[in-house]
Amino acid sequence: MLVKQVRIWLAGAAALVALTIGGAKAEVEIEYWQYFFEARVTAMDQLIENFEAANPDIKVTMNHFPYADYRTKVAAAIPAGEGPDVVQLFYGWLNDYVAAELIQPLPSDAFPPAMVEEEFFPMVAAMRAGDSYWALPTAVRSLALFYNERLFEEAGIEGPPETLDEMIETAKMLTKVDDAGNLTQVGITAGMSAQDHHWFREVLVRQFGGEPYLDDYRTVNYNSEAGMRAAEFYTGLASEHKVTAFGFMDEPQAAFKAGRAGMHIDGSFRIGSLNKTRGLKWGVTELPANADGMRSNYSSYWVNAITTKADGEKFDAAVKFMAYVTSDEAMQIWLDVVGELPAKPSVGLTDSNSMNPVFGPFIRGLAYANTTKFANESAQRQLLIDMVQRIDLEGQSVADSIAIAAEAEQALLDEYYQ
């Protein structure tokens, strides 16, 4: 009798072990990749912890790599059936990732285009192709005008400028030169190598009455009267108004961080480094409007996408994870930890966020921001750098220089989209 009971007990224990093992095997594990940025890693750790608590049958493993190596590693891993099931990528890389079959469309039952367009800020439409979205952001970025509060106080300036004309007058009050006439402090930074190429395209060209591109960013359109007026305004900051110099202290952000620039146009991603800059007392405001009160802005973002590696249970788990990392809760956590802006008005435009003295100007700018669809951002930026150098250093006319830039960029776009 005792032997029989022992056998029954052993059989029950074996069954329990089998169930336990079976339960372990039933857990789905997916992999998430992003480039290394400490605050982003910290935020994603928190999101993964929350997601796994709500989905105990799914385990998410995060891997991250230095930015310089990131794209190469992604491109090598996925075709080999390795690497991420959900991947983070810059919005400007979308076409390349689709063409290389690294990512797959988001399922329309989980992410209906109509729902996405109702819930997200408009610039995410750049992630749509046909009837599907390929990727969605947790956070977005925009531009704003940073200003040095100490230099404003020294110059007797009460507050930041509201319009472009006021910006020029303010910059004049902040500019300093030595006895030889050399600039020692600029009223505003300038340099297409930083964020000014975005300011020129999506802000100034529009504020002077034009559109930078046509045909869904496949046709260059800034070689126009509006584009020339925008370029004249921009280069005139140095040549006419003498409130800046291209190449001052090499990098615009370096001049501002060193306290040698009164104003600086930059993205919301700059907040963290400025907060760590000792002795710098700064404020931020929305980009200046034109004389008619019209504002414009540029927005960029990193998105999450499901890779072609994910299928079956992993695909289903990846869809659930995508739904969470693009939720209101996730966006608020990302704002609090990383400082990047929520991709949904429901989070960004709350009173506490939109009126925040630091985040608020960037968030409010999202309502009127445009996102450039780049074929090759670095090459397209270089063409505008060259455009300004021809005007500033070689004395070429704005009309001639902008025509050269537009022709070269159109050739680049034609080759890319052919």
N, C-alpha and C positions, 0 to 999 in steps of 0.2 A: 504493500500500500504506500509506504514511504517512498519507495523507488518510483512508483507511478506519479506521485505528487511532485517529486523532484523533476521528473521528465516533463510534466505539465508546466512547472515553473520555468524550466529551461526553454521550453518551446515559447512560452509567453515572453520571456526576456529576449529571445532571438527575434520574435516578431516586433518587439518594441525597438530593438536596435535597427531592424530593417526599416521601420517607419521613420526612425530618426535619420538614418542614412538617406532614405528616400526623400525626407523633407529637406535635407541639405542639398541634395541634387536638384530639388525643385526650385531652389533659389536661383534667380537669374542675375548674372553679373554683367554690367556694362562698364565701358571705359570712357572717360571724358578727358579731352585734351584742351589745354590752353597754353599761351606763352606765359613765361614767368614774369609776374609783377606782384610784389608781395601782398599788396592790399587786395588784388583780385584773387589770389590764392586763398587768403584768409576768408574772404567773402564766400567763395565757392565751397570751402570746407563747411561753413555754416549752412549753406543751402543744401549740400549733400546730407548733412546730419539731419536736417529737418525733413528732407525727402525720404530718407531711409526710415525715419521714425513713423512716417505715414504710410510707407510701403515696405513692410518688413520682409517681403519676398523678393525685393530687388536690392542688390548691392551695387554702389557706384564707386569705381576706383578712378581717382584723378591723377593724371600725369601732366607735367608742365616742363617746358624747355626754354632756353634762352631765345629771345626774339629772333636773333640772327639765324638760328638753326631751325626755327619752327616750321616754316613752309616746306623746307626740304624733307624734314622728318615725316610730315603729314603725307606728302606726295609719294614717299617711298613705302610707308606702312600700309596704307589702305589697299592699293592694288595687290599687295601680297597677302591680303586677308588678315592683317594685323592692325594694331593700333586702336584708334577711337571708334566708338559707336556714335558718340555725339562730339562734335568738334566746334571749336570757336574759330571764326575767321573774320578778317576785315571785310566790310561790305564791298570794297572795291575789288576784292578777289573773287567775287561770286561767279562771274562769267568763266574765269579760268577753272574754278572748282567744278562747275557744271560740265564744261567741255572735257575735262579730264576724267569725268565720271567718278569723282571723289564723294559727291553727296547726292542725295535723292530728294524728290519733292516731299514736302510735308503732306500727310494725308488730309484731304479736304474735309473729311468728316470730323476730324479733330481740330483742324485749323481752317474753317471756312473762310475764303477770301473776304466775304462781306463782313464777317465778324472781326477779322483782323483790321480791316479798313475803318470799322466803327470804333474799335477800342484803342488802336495805336496812333501815335502822331503820324501825320501824312508822309513823312519822308521814308517810312519803311516800305512804301510802294515800290521802291527800287529793288526789293527782294522778290517781286512777283514776276513770273513768266507764264503767260497764258492763263490757265485756270488755277494755277497753284502758286503757293509761296514756297520758296526753297530754304528760307532761313528767317529767323526773327531775333531781334535784340532783347537783352535784358535792360540795357542802358544805352543812352545816346549822348552825344557831345554837341556843343554849340560854341559860338564865339561870344565874347563880351569885351568891354573896354576896362582894363585894369588901370588904376591910377595910384600914384604915390601920395599918400595923405600928408606926409611930412613936407614934401616939396610944394604941395598945394597950399599948405598953411604958411610956409615961408614966402610964397608969392602973393599971399592975400587972396587966394581963390576960394570962394565959398563952397563950391560943389562941382561935380563933373559936368561936362558939356552935354547938351541934349541934341544938338544938331551938328552937322559937318562944319558949318561956318563957325559955330561956337567952339568946336574942337580946334580949329586953326587958331583962333584968337587966344584960346587957353594955352595952346602949345607955344605961342609966341612969348607968353608971360613966363613960361617954364624953361625956355631955352637960354643957355649961357655959353659965352665964348671967352677965350683968353685974349690977351693983348694983341696977339698975332691974328686974331679972327678965327681961330680954330674952335670948333665945338667942343666944349667940355661936359655939357649936359644937353640932351636933346629933349624937346618938348614932347615928341612922340617917336617911338621906334619905327623903323621901316626896313623891310626885307622880304622879298618874295620867297626866300628859302625857308621862312618860318610859316606863319599862318596867313600872311598877306596875299598869297595867291588865291586863297579861298575868299578873302575879303574883297579882292578885286572882282573875281568872277561872279560870285553869287550875291554880293552886296552892292558894290559901287556901280557895276554895269546896270543892275536893275534900278538902283536909285537915280541913275541918270537917264532912265527911260527905256532901257533895252532888255534883251534876254541874251545870256551868254552863249546858249546853244539852242538848236532846234532839233526836231526829229528824234526825241528821246536821247539827247546828248550825242547824236551822231553827226551833227552838222555845226561847225563853228560859226558863231554869229556875233562875236564881239568886235569884229572888224567893221564897225558901224559908227555912226555919229555918237551914239551913247557910249560905245566902248572907247572911242577916242577921248570923249569928255572925261570918262572915268580914269583913263590913263593919264590925262593931263592933270587931273586933280591929284592923283597919287604921286606922280613924279614931281609935281609942283610943290609938294610938301618940302622937298629938298631944294629944288632949283629956284622957285619963286618966293616961297615963304621962309626958307632957311631955318626950318624948325627941326630938321632931322638930317641925317646923312646915311646913305646906303652903305652898309658895312661898318657902321659905328660899333666899336667893341666886338666886331665879328658876328655876334648873334644878338638879335633883338631881345630875346628873353634874358640873356646875360646882362645886357645894359640895364634892364629894368630891375633885375635881382640885385645888381650892384648899387642901386640908388642913383643911377646916372641918366635915367629917363623918367619923365613925368607921367607919360601914358604909354600903354602897350596893348595891342590887340592880340588875344590868345584864346585858347580853348579851355574848357572846364577842367580838362585833365591837368592843367598847370597849377591848380589850387593846392594840391598836396606839397609840391616842391616849394611853392611860395610860403606856405605855412611853416616850412622848416628853415626858411631863410632868416637868420638872426638879424635883428635891427631893422627889418623892413616892415613899415606900417603901410598897408595898402587897402584899397577898397575896389569895388567893381560895380559897373553899371552896364545897362544895355548899350549895344552899338548905337552911335549917333544916327538920328534920322536925317533925311534930306530936308530941304527948305519947305517942302509941302507936308512934312511930318511922316513921310513914308519910311518904314523900317524894313530891313531884310536881314537875313542871317544865313549861315551855312551850318549844316549838321552832318556829322559823320558818326559811325558806330561800328562796334564789333557785334557779330551775330552768332547764334548757335544754330547748327544744322545737323541732320542725321546723315551719317555716312552710308555709302553703298555696302559697307561691311556688315551693317546691322540687318539681320533678317529674322523671321520667326519670332520667338519669344524675346530676343534682344531688340528687335524692331519695336515690338509692343512696349517694352520697358523704356526704350529711348523716347517714344512718343509721350509716355507719362512724365518722363524727366523733363522733356522740352516744355510740356504744359506747365510744370512747376516753375522752371527757371524763367519763364515769361509771365508769371503771375504777379499780381499787385504786391503780394507779400515779398516775393523775391526782389522786386524792383526797389522797394523801400529799404531792404537790407543792403542791397548794392549801393544805394545812395549813401546810407549811413556809414558803411565800411570803406567804400572805394571813393565816393564823392562824384561818381558819374551819374548822369541824370536819368530819371525813369523814362521808359519808352512809351508810357501810356499817360494821357491827360488825367485819368482817374487817380494817379499817384502824384504826378508832377504838379498838377494844378490845384492841389489842396492848399489851403491858406498857409499852413505851416511851412510847406515847401516852396511855393511860388513867391512868398513874401520874405523868405530867408535872405538876409543881406548878402550872403555869399552865393548860394545856389540860385536864388530867385532870378537874377538878371539872365542867367543862362537858360533857366526853365522857361521864362516868359518869351525868350527868343525862339524857342522851338515852335511856337505858334505860327511864325512867319518865316521859318527856315526852309531852305532848299538843299538837296543833296546832289552833288555832282556825280554822275555815273562815269567813272574814269575807265579808260582802256589801259592806261599805264600812268598812274599818278605821278611817279617820280619824273618820267620823261615829259609829261605835260607841265609839271611845275618848272622844270628846267627851261622850257621854251619861254615862260614868263620871266624867269630870272634873266635870260638872255635879252628879252625885249627891253627890260628896264636898264640893263647895262649898256645897250646900244644908245639909249636916250641919254642916260646919265653920264657915261664915260666917253662916248664917241660923238655926242652931239647930234645923233640922228633924229629926224623929226618923229613925232609921235605917230603920225599917219603912216610913214614908211615902216617904222619898227613894228607897229601892231599888225600891219599887213603881212610882214615876214613871219611873225609868230603864228598868225591865223592860218597861213598857207601851210606851214610846217605841221601844225597840229591837225589840220584837216587831212593831210597825207597820212599821219599816224593813225587817225581814226578810220580812214578808208582801208588801210592795210589790215587793221584789227578786225573790222566788221565784214570784210569781203568774204 
